[in-house]
Amino acid sequence: HPGTNNDFEVKRSTPLAKRYGNDAVLERHAINMGLNMCQENPDLDWLNSFDQDDREYVKHFLSESVLATDPARHADIVNEALSFVENGLKDYQTNSNPDVSESDYEPSSSMTHFNSDDPTHRLFLGKLILHSADISNPLHVSFEVASDWAIRVITEFSRQAEKEKQLQLPVT
């Protein structure tokens, strides 16, 4: 992590921003680095324990879950969760999965539930859990841990603001 956010990387047109098309730059870099580490080191390649189809599913699942930690996607994830809870399974499936039509859905007595057999539901839950974990440090049971992370984040943000001022960029 370079100590800056995606917006800074994009505004500066850094090599990372260019490499990842100015979209979720740091998240895509983390995904790429993690998958490359597995590929390059047989001792780390836990993905090798899966057959090819499952390996591709796991890589997609992990990639989408990590992309869900991009702050630019926060509102989308919250809206997706609210849609699932407020509108029930029928609306969630038809709104989030274009391959599922209302005629494919059979109502049940419990409209809002998690279906572990549905890859859309599993991915939604993975994204929601990782996103929640990513933003939950202020809720840590230990004030010392929460305080330590808050200081780290504030320090990182302050350093970025100083860089932005030096480069005459808008301070984020």
Secondary structure, DSSP 8 states (H G I E B T S, - for coil): --SS-HHHHHHTT-HHHHHTTTSSHHHHHHHHHHHHHHHH-TTT-GGGGS-HHHHHHHHHHHHHHHHTTSGGGHHHHHHHHHHHHHHHHHHHHHHH-TT--GGG----S-SS---TT-HHHHHHHHHHHHHHHHH-GGG-S-HHHHHHHHHHHHHHHHHHHHHHHHTT----
